[in-house]
Amino acid sequence: MDFPSARLADLFSTGNAWEGVRMKKIYPLLDWLSMTEAMDWLRTMTETQFRERDLIKLCCLGHCDVYVNFGQSVKGVDGDSFVRDVKGTGIQKVMYPHELYRAGVPEIAHIWLYGIASWTDFSGQFLEENLEEKIDWVASVLMSEIYPKFKPADIQSLAAKMNGVEENLNANNTELEELRQQLKQEQIRREAAEAKVAELTQKFTNSHQESSHGPSATSLTFPYATKHLEAMRDAAVAHWVEHDRSRPAPYGIQKKVQAFLANCTGESARKLTELAIAIKPDDLPKA
């Protein structure tokens, strides 16, 4: 649900004469801007035609923060162990904005966030409200109900950066082209990563189905090796093979597994979350 500020801005959209007033006088005073308002203001301040995907790409590159607002509590898991239930509400910062490419699509997805959330105790009961704190957590949400939000100051700063007038910014004619190249490379890396995750997920699904009909379903054998498969095998041997399956996952082990995979593959630990989750034993009890 959009903030009331969006409805307030609509009161000034009755004619072209109000456009400049709305953007120059109203937008800076609002607490939050919707995607439509942020795009409208950026186009005017930079005299550049933008798409929503372009703004999300700039957020992916760290040029602008983006947030979501949960009017009701949303459940998820903590960003450390991935097994402890949490729930969050209100304004949350989106840590990996590329997840917002699917905003508005009627499907369930996981968004990595930073903001106020409450924890469960070891019995699975949620703690009292006054024990809430800001944490990294992963929410499971319906993307058709996700509406990106922006701070007016962040949009102004982004426009100033693009116009080459932000303090300490080297204003030269090549900056915009360099930014376009960064956006292009980011898109290529994102598409390659999504394709790799889809490929590995399908391979694991197929292998699990095949092994369930074989003599043993306790291990998998692949007909060939890849860098990621070898890294996952080594990580499983190093961190999970000797673990007592009757006990919950050790605190912080997922970050250790991600770091192990990153060392083996040379990739960012944050981008290896899916692989770390994939090799975690399915039958572990919750903490």
N, C-alpha and C positions, 0 to 999 in steps of 0.2 A: 504494500500500500504506500502511495506517495505521501510525502509530508504535506501539511496544509500550505506550505510555502508555494507549492506548485499551483494550488488553486488561487492563492493570492496573486501570483504572477499573471494568471489567466485574466484577472480583472482588468489588466492593462493592455490586453492584446486585441482591443476592439478596432484598431486601425493602425495604419503604418505610422501615423504621427506619434503613436505611443511607443514604438519599438525602441528608439534611442533612449527614451526616458526609462523604460523598463530595464534595459540592460545596464545603463550607466548609473541609475539611481536606486533601483530596486534590488538587482541581483547581489551587489556587495553587502547588503544588509540582511540577506536571508541566512539562516543557519546552514541550510543544505540546499544543493541544487540537484534536480533530477538529471537523467541523461539528456533529455530533450533540452533543458535549460542550459546545461553545460555546453552542449554542441552549439546551440544558438549563440551563446556569448563568445565562444572560441572563434566561430566563423566571423563574427563581427570584429573582434579585437585583432585577429591575424589576417583577415581578408583571404582566408583559405577555405576551400571546400573540404569538409570533413565528413567521414562516415563514422558510425558508432564503433565499428571494428578498429578504425584508425586510433580513436581515443583509447580503447582498451589496449592496443599495441603499445602506445606511449606509456600507459600505466605498467605494462609488463616490463618495460625498459627502465622503470624507476623514475620516470619524469613527473608522475602525478600519483597520489594515493587515491584509492577508491574504497568505498564502504558499502555495506548493506545494512538494512534496518529490519530487525525481527520484532514485530508487534507482539507476538506471542512466543513463549519458550520453544526453542528448537533443540532436539536432542542430538547428541553426537558422541565422540570419544576424544580423550585427551590426545594431544599431539606428541606425547612422549612414548607411552607404552602401547597406544592404540587399542587398549582393552578396557580402560576404566571409563564408565559412562559419565557424561557431563551434559549440562543443558545451558544454553545461553539465550539472552534476550537483548533487545535494544541495538544500538549501533555497534557494528563489528567491522574491523578492518580486514579487507581481503588480502591475504598474503601472496597468493598466486593468481593475479588477475586474469590469466588466460582461461581460467575456469568460467569466466563470465561470458565467453563467446556463445555459450548455450543459454544465456538468460532469455526467458520468455518461451523456451521450449518445454512442452509438457512431459518431462522425464525426470527421474530421480538422479541426483548427482551428489558428489562429495566436494565441499568447499573448505579449504584450509583458511582458518580465521584467527584473529587475535582480538580478544575483547573480554568483557565480563561474562563469567560462566560460574556455575555452581557444581560442586563435585558430589559424587556418591561416596558413601563409606564402604567398608569392606563387605558389608552385607547387601550392598546394592541399593540402599536407601539414600535419597538425596539429602544433603546436609542443609542446615538452616540458611536462610537467605543472607544473614549477616556474615556468612563465611564465604561469600562470593569473592572472586579475585580475577584479575586479568591474566589469561593464559592463552597459549597456542592450542587450538582444538580443531577438529574436523567435523563439520556439520553435514548431516544427510538431509537434503532439501529437494523440494520440487522446483525445478528451474523456472517454471512458468510463473512462480510467485516471487522471483528475485528481481529487484529493481536497484541498479547501481546508484550510489549517491556520491556527491563530491562536495568538498568544502569550497566556498567561493574564493578564498585566499589561494588555494591550490590551483584553481583554474586561472586566476590572474597571474600567478607565478609561471604556469606553463605557457600562457600567451606571451608573457614578457620574454621567456626563454626562446620561444620560436621567433619572436621579432628581434632578438639579438640585443635587448637592452637590459637584461638582468645583470646585476653587479657581478663582477669577476667572470663574466662570460665573454669569450673571445668572439666578438662580432665580425664574422667574415662571410663571404659569399658561398663558401663551401659547406657551412654548417648544416643548412637544410638538406643538402644532398647527402651528407654523412648520416643524418638522422634517417633519411629515407632508406639508405643502405642498411642501417641497423635494424630498422623495422622489417626489411625484406629478409635479412638473415635470421631474425627472431622467428619469423613465420616459417622459414624453412626448417629451423631446429625443432619448432613445436610440432610441425606436421610429421617430421621424421620420428620424433619421440612417440607421438600418438600411434603411428604405424607400427613401431617396434613393440609397444605395449600390447596392441591388438594381436600382433603376430605371436608374441610369447604366450599371451592368454589362450589363444586358440591351440597352440602346441601343447600347453599343459593340459587343457581340457581333453584334447584327443588322446594324449598319452595316458591320462587317468582312466578314460573310458576303456582303452585297450588293456591296461594293466589289471583292471577289475575283473576281466575275464580270463586272465592268465593264472599261472600257478601261485603267484604272490602279488598282493596289492600293497605291500609295505614299502616298496621302492620302485623307482622308475628308471628305465634305460632308454636313452635317446640313440637313434641311429647315427647321429653326427654331433659334433660339438660346436658351440658358438662361445664368444667371449662372455656373454651374459649367463649362459647356462653353466659354464665352468665356474664362474664367480658365485652363482647361486649354490652350486654343489659344494664348493669349498666353504661357503658361509654356513650352510646347513651342518657340515661336519664340525666346523669350529665352534658353533654356538648352540646347536639343537640336538645333535645325536646323543650326547651324554646327559641331556636334561631329563629329570624325572617327570614323566608325563602326568603323574598324579598331582603335581604342584603347579601353581600358576606361573606365567611367564615372569622371569626376574625383572625388577624395575629397571627401566632404561635400556633393555636389551635391544629394542627395535632401532634405537639410534646407533648402538654398537654394530648391529648388522648392516645398517645403511653405510656407516663409515667403512666397514670391511668391504662391502660391495664397491664403494667409491674408490678404495685403494686398489682393488683388483681391476676395475674397468677404466679408471681415470676420469670418471664422470662425477657430477655434483651429487652429493649424498641426498639432497632434497629431491632430485629427479628419480631416485631409485626407490622411492617409498613403495611403489606397487610391487617391485621385486622382493623387497624385504617382507612385505605382508604375505606374498605368495608362498614363501618357504617356511612360514611359521606353522607349526603343527596345528591341525584342526581340532584336536581333542583335548586341548589344555583347559582346565577350569579357570573361571574368572577370578581375579584377585578379590 
